[in-house]
Amino acid sequence: MTAGYVHALPAGAVSVVFAVGVLWEGVVAGLMWWTVFGYARGTARKRWLFLAFLLAAAFFGAFVVLTEVFLAYELASTQVRLFMATLLSAFVAERWWVSDRDSDSDSEPISTSR
């Protein structure tokens, strides 16, 4: 049984949804890496970290909504777990950022020298 059959969608629509998902995750990954490299150089800003996590949480949140729309409840538990893990990761990253950098200000780039 194919995904198009299960969700009563044409194969082309399933392919478009899949492509949008891959593109969305690529943007999230790019923002995460941008923040990591900026953090290593001392030029990172927390708003990039928050934007990356916001887009990641929105991605998994969208999947939770789609499982309701298409009545694909067998997939919902995985998406909810990934959504919660993303939110927990954002919290841990923000707490680590503040404790490591001794600042929660986003107005100036963070300096790596102490």
N, C-alpha and C positions, 0 to 999 in steps of 0.2 A: 504494500500500500504506500503510495507516494504522498508527499506533503501536500501537493496540489489536490489530490483526491480527498484527503482527510479534511482539509479546510474548504473544500468546494471552490477553490480558486484555480484559474488557468495557470499553467506553468510559467507563463511570462510574468504574471503578477507576483508569483512566488519568487522568481528570479530578481525582480526589481526590489522587493522587500529585502531579500538577502543582500543585494548589492548596496542598498542604503545602509543596512546594518554593518556591513564590512567597512564602508566609508566612514560611518559614525565612529566605530571603534578605532579606525586609523587616526582620526582627528584626536580622539581621547589619548591614544598612545603617544602621538606627537606632542601634545600638550604636557603629558607626564614627563617625557624625555626632555622637553624644553626646560621644564622646571628643575629636573635633576641636574642637567648640565649648568643651568644658571645658578643653582645652589652651590655646585662645586666651584664655579668661578666667583661666587660672591655677589652676583648681580641679580639673583632671583627675587621675585616678589610673590608674596602669599596669594595675591589675587589670581595668578596663573595656576597655582595649586588648587585653589578653590574652584576655578573655572573647569579645570580638568576633572575634578571629582564631581562637580555638578553635572557635567555632560555624561560622565559614566553612570551616575545614579539615575539620570533621566533616561539613559539607554535601557537599563534594566527595569526601570519603572514603566517605560513604554511596552516592554515585553510582558510585564504583569497585566497591563491593560489589554494587550492583544490576546493574551490567553483567555481573558474574559470575553472579548468580542468573538473569538473563534471557538469558544467553549473547549479549549485544549487544556483542561484542568490537570492532566497528567504532567504537564510541563511547568505548571505554576509554582510548585514548591522549589524547584531549582532556581527560577527567576527571583523569587522572594529571598532566598538565601543569598544569591549574588547581590541583590539590592542591599540587603542588610550588611553584608561584608564590605561593600563599597562605602557605605556610611560609616561603619566602624573604622575602616582604613583611613577615611578622611579625618576622623576625630583623632586617631593616633598620630597621623602625619602632622596635623596642626599642633598638637601638644608637643611632639618631638621638636618641631620647628621652633616653637617658642622657647622651650627649655634649652635647646642647643645654641640658639642665637641670642638668648637673653633679651628678646624684643618681640613684640607683636605688631610693631609699626610696619605699615606698608608704604609709607610716604617716601622712603629712601631705599635704594638698593642695599642689600645686606652685605656688609664687609666681612671677609673671612679672617681678617687679622684681629687679634685680641690684644 
